[in-house]
Amino acid sequence: MTATRSEVARLAGVSPAVVSYVLNKGPRPVSTRARAAVEAAVKELGYRPNAIASALRGGSTQSVGFLTPNQRNPFYAELAESIERSFSARGYLVLSGNTQYDRTREERYLRTFVDRKVDGLVFTSGISLATSTIPGGDDVPVMVLDEVREGTPYSSIGADETADAGTAVEHLQHHGHVIIGCISGPPHIPVESKRIHGWRTQQQSASAPAGDELVAYAESSEEGGNSAALLLLSEHGRPWAVHGRRPTALFVSSDVQAIGAIFACFELGLRVPEDVAIVSFGGTKSAAYTIPPLTTLRQDLEFVAYTAVAQLIERMENPGAPVRCTTLRGNLVLGRSCGCEPLSLT
């Protein structure tokens, strides 16, 4: 059974108020004798103060709520790990929720976080709700990751999705590819539409095909990437019907989908990159361990996490701090899936 403050007071021979003064280091002074008696009673009984109650009395629970749509996706998993590590280094506990793109689950998690009096909320792209939809959550500072949401009452940090997607597609064009397919995540997610826009704009700038027959939507998973690639590369797919041939390259919206796309090429008897070149978006650690290694537009997740945590804590500690929207550019990390050769060390 958990010991109570009253039991500590009885064993130490002092009042419960004196126990509180010792444990909270004030607000009133305590004699050396009384302090030693309380500390000895705490140790003997194994007493642990109610951390939540103590935090609430101090105006902070030292906790944040973190919502992500799919931690099976290595990108979200690595981002969550970086966020948790950054908050932990600053003394904050992270309460996590995996929504699986389900609005009902979002609502349930957010209500739970607000009921637990979290000091702040962190969303990743794919989360649709704002705290204004949660009773009592209007005053909780919010940080959105992997998606810049300007004109909203909460801070955000993310990639320039359109420009970075264009960079990835341009790299494929430099390899001589003209018919470049696009594999995207669920179309209702804003970052996905921006990446498609980047693909389409770059294709149009090169007077290359950019029609909807070259776009396949799928969930952000290996299975999703596999099914989308089969749709685009199969002789019965839409590109064949329109162009009389399959795409010679794919821009894939996430590394995890690209892994499935590589397997689809294997199933169809196609070689990567000789028959189909692939460039993906994300830059997760797993990208280096595919066969061949993925060329990917990398986002610096450690920097994203560090910046996001610093900005959110600033707003949690100072409600008058400005809302910030930070846009970052990624960098292309060359593997072999695009057709580039690895650098020689000799």
C-alpha positions in Angstrom: 0.0 0.0 0.0 1.3 3.5 -0.8 2.3 5.6 2.2 0.5 8.9 2.7 1.8 12.3 3.9 -0.2 11.9 7.1 1.6 8.6 7.9 5.0 10.3 7.3 3.9 13.1 9.7 2.9 10.6 12.4 6.1 8.6 12.2 8.2 11.7 12.3 6.2 13.3 15.1 5.4 16.5 13.1 2.4 18.0 11.4 1.6 17.2 7.8 2.4 20.9 7.0 5.9 20.4 8.2 6.3 17.4 5.9 5.1 19.5 3.0 7.6 22.3 3.9 10.5 19.7 3.9 9.5 18.1 0.6 8.7 21.3 -1.2 11.7 23.2 0.3 9.4 25.9 1.8 7.6 28.2 2.0 8.5 28.1 5.8 11.8 27.2 7.5 12.0 23.8 9.3 14.4 23.0 12.1 17.3 20.6 11.4 15.9 18.1 13.8 12.4 18.1 12.2 13.9 17.9 8.8 16.0 14.8 9.7 12.9 13.2 11.3 10.8 13.7 8.1 13.6 12.5 5.8 14.0 9.4 7.9 10.3 8.7 7.9 10.1 9.2 4.1 12.9 6.7 3.6 11.4 4.1 6.0 7.9 4.3 4.6 9.0 4.6 1.0 6.9 7.6 0.6 6.6 9.2 -2.9 4.9 12.5 -3.4 2.1 12.8 -5.9 4.0 14.3 -8.8 0.9 15.4 -10.7 -0.6 17.2 -7.7 2.7 18.9 -7.0 3.1 19.9 -10.6 -0.4 21.4 -10.7 0.3 23.4 -7.5 3.3 24.8 -9.3 1.3 25.5 -12.5 3.0 22.9 -14.7 2.8 19.1 -15.1 6.1 19.1 -17.0 4.4 17.0 -19.7 3.4 17.3 -23.3 1.0 15.4 -25.5 2.4 14.0 -28.8 0.1 12.8 -31.6 1.4 11.0 -34.7 -0.7 9.1 -37.3 1.5 6.1 -38.0 4.5 5.0 -36.0 5.0 2.0 -38.3 6.3 4.5 -40.7 10.1 4.8 -40.0 9.9 8.6 -40.6 7.3 9.2 -37.9 9.1 6.7 -35.6 12.4 8.4 -35.9 10.8 11.8 -35.5 9.0 10.6 -32.3 12.2 9.3 -30.9 14.0 12.6 -31.5 11.1 14.6 -30.0 11.0 12.4 -26.9 14.8 12.7 -26.5 14.7 16.5 -26.8 11.9 16.9 -24.3 13.4 14.4 -21.9 16.7 16.4 -21.9 14.7 19.4 -20.7 12.8 17.5 -17.9 9.5 16.9 -19.7 7.5 13.7 -20.0 6.0 12.9 -23.4 2.6 11.2 -23.6 2.3 9.6 -27.0 -0.7 8.7 -29.1 -0.8 6.8 -32.4 -4.0 7.9 -34.3 -3.8 5.7 -37.4 -5.3 8.6 -39.4 -8.6 8.1 -37.4 -10.3 11.4 -36.4 -12.1 9.7 -33.5 -8.9 8.5 -32.0 -7.4 12.0 -32.4 -10.3 13.4 -30.4 -10.0 10.8 -27.7 -6.3 11.3 -27.3 -6.5 15.1 -27.3 -9.3 15.0 -24.6 -7.1 12.7 -22.5 -4.1 15.0 -22.9 -6.0 18.1 -22.0 -7.7 16.4 -19.0 -4.2 15.5 -17.8 -3.2 19.2 -18.0 -0.3 18.8 -20.4 1.7 22.0 -20.8 1.8 21.7 -24.6 0.8 19.6 -27.6 2.8 18.3 -30.5 1.2 17.1 -33.8 2.8 15.6 -36.9 1.4 15.9 -40.4 -1.6 13.8 -40.9 -3.3 15.1 -37.7 -6.4 17.1 -38.6 -7.5 18.6 -35.4 -6.7 21.9 -33.7 -7.0 22.4 -29.9 -10.0 24.7 -30.5 -12.0 21.5 -31.1 -11.2 20.2 -27.6 -13.0 21.6 -24.6 -10.5 23.3 -22.3 -7.7 23.0 -24.8 -7.8 26.5 -26.3 -4.9 27.8 -24.2 -2.6 24.9 -24.7 0.4 25.9 -26.9 0.7 23.7 -30.0 3.6 22.8 -32.3 3.0 21.1 -35.7 5.9 19.0 -37.2 6.5 18.2 -40.8 4.0 20.6 -42.0 4.1 24.4 -42.1 0.6 25.8 -41.2 0.8 29.6 -41.6 -2.1 31.7 -40.5 -3.0 29.4 -37.6 -2.7 30.1 -33.8 0.0 27.5 -33.4 3.7 27.2 -34.3 4.9 24.8 -37.0 8.1 23.6 -38.6 8.5 21.5 -41.7 10.1 21.1 -45.1 9.4 23.1 -48.2 7.5 20.1 -49.6 6.9 21.5 -53.1 10.5 22.7 -53.7 12.1 19.6 -52.2 9.9 17.3 -54.3 10.9 19.3 -57.3 14.6 18.8 -56.4 14.0 15.0 -56.3 12.2 14.9 -59.6 14.8 17.2 -61.2 17.5 14.7 -60.2 15.7 11.9 -62.0 15.4 14.2 -65.1 19.1 14.8 -65.0 19.5 11.0 -65.4 17.5 11.3 -68.6 14.1 10.2 -67.4 11.0 11.7 -69.0 8.0 9.6 -67.9 8.3 9.8 -64.1 5.6 8.3 -62.0 4.5 9.6 -58.6 3.6 7.6 -55.6 1.8 9.6 -52.9 0.3 9.1 -49.5 -3.3 9.6 -48.7 -4.6 12.6 -50.8 -6.3 14.4 -47.9 -3.0 15.1 -46.1 -1.7 18.6 -47.1 2.0 17.6 -47.3 1.1 14.9 -49.8 -0.7 17.3 -52.1 2.3 19.7 -51.9 4.7 16.9 -52.9 2.5 16.0 -55.9 2.5 19.7 -56.8 6.3 19.7 -56.7 6.4 16.6 -58.9 3.9 18.0 -61.4 5.5 21.5 -61.6 9.0 20.1 -62.2 7.7 17.7 -64.9 5.8 20.6 -66.6 8.9 22.8 -66.5 10.7 20.1 -68.6 7.7 19.7 -70.9 7.4 16.1 -69.6 4.1 14.1 -68.9 2.5 15.2 -65.6 -1.1 13.8 -65.9 -3.1 12.0 -63.2 -2.5 8.7 -65.0 1.1 8.9 -63.5 0.0 9.4 -59.9 -0.9 6.5 -57.5 -2.2 7.1 -54.0 -1.6 4.6 -51.2 -1.2 4.4 -47.5 2.3 5.3 -46.1 3.5 1.7 -45.7 5.5 -0.9 -47.5 2.3 -2.5 -48.6 1.0 0.8 -49.9 4.1 1.5 -51.9 4.1 -2.0 -53.3 0.5 -1.8 -54.5 1.0 1.7 -56.0 4.1 0.7 -57.9 2.4 -2.4 -59.3 -0.4 -0.1 -60.5 2.1 2.3 -62.3 4.5 -0.3 -63.6 2.3 -3.1 -64.6 1.6 -3.6 -68.4 -2.1 -3.3 -67.4 -1.6 0.0 -65.6 -2.8 3.5 -66.5 0.6 4.7 -67.8 0.6 1.9 -70.5 -2.9 2.9 -71.6 -1.9 6.6 -72.0 1.8 6.4 -73.0 2.1 2.9 -74.4 4.9 2.2 -71.9 5.7 2.1 -68.2 7.4 5.0 -66.3 11.2 4.6 -66.3 11.4 6.4 -62.9 9.3 6.9 -59.8 9.2 9.8 -57.3 8.0 8.2 -54.1 6.6 10.4 -51.3 8.1 8.4 -48.4 11.0 6.0 -47.8 8.7 3.3 -46.4 6.6 3.4 -49.6 9.8 3.2 -51.7 10.8 0.0 -49.9 7.5 -1.5 -51.1 8.1 -0.1 -54.6 11.5 -1.8 -54.8 9.9 -5.1 -54.0 7.2 -4.5 -56.6 10.0 -4.1 -59.2 11.4 -7.4 -58.1 8.0 -9.0 -58.5 7.7 -7.6 -62.0 11.2 -8.7 -63.0 12.4 -5.1 -63.2 15.9 -4.0 -62.1 16.4 -0.9 -59.9 17.8 1.4 -61.2 18.5 -0.1 -64.7 14.8 -0.5 -65.6 13.2 1.8 -63.0 15.0 4.5 -61.1 13.6 5.6 -57.7 14.0 8.7 -55.5 12.1 9.0 -52.3 11.3 11.6 -49.6 12.3 11.5 -45.9 15.9 10.3 -45.4 15.2 7.8 -42.7 17.9 5.4 -41.5 16.3 2.5 -43.3 16.9 4.1 -46.7 20.6 3.2 -46.5 19.8 -0.5 -46.1 17.6 -1.3 -49.1 18.9 -3.1 -52.1 20.0 -0.9 -53.8 20.3 1.9 -51.2 17.7 4.6 -51.7 18.4 8.0 -53.0 16.2 10.2 -50.8 15.4 13.8 -50.0 16.5 13.9 -46.4 15.0 16.0 -43.7 17.2 16.7 -40.6 14.9 15.2 -37.9 17.3 15.9 -35.1 17.3 19.6 -36.0 13.5 19.7 -36.5 13.0 18.1 -33.0 15.5 20.4 -31.3 14.0 23.5 -32.9 10.4 22.5 -32.3 10.9 21.6 -28.6 12.8 24.9 -28.0 10.1 27.0 -29.6 7.2 25.1 -27.9 8.8 25.4 -24.4 9.3 29.1 -25.0 5.5 29.4 -25.6 4.7 27.2 -22.6 6.8 29.3 -20.3 5.8 32.6 -21.8 2.3 32.7 -23.3 3.1 36.0 -24.9 5.9 34.4 -27.0 5.3 34.7 -30.8 3.9 32.0 -32.9 6.6 30.8 -35.3 6.4 29.1 -38.7 9.7 27.7 -39.8 10.3 26.3 -43.3 13.4 24.1 -43.9 15.0 22.7 -47.1 16.1 19.1 -47.2 19.2 17.8 -48.9 19.4 15.0 -51.5 21.3 11.9 -50.1 22.5 9.8 -53.0 22.2 6.1 -52.9 22.1 3.9 -56.0 18.3 3.6 -56.6 18.4 6.7 -58.9 21.3 5.4 -61.1 24.1 7.2 -59.3 27.3 5.2 -58.6 28.6 5.2 -55.0 31.6 7.4 -54.4 35.0 5.6 -54.7 37.3 5.7 -51.6 40.4 5.1 -53.7 
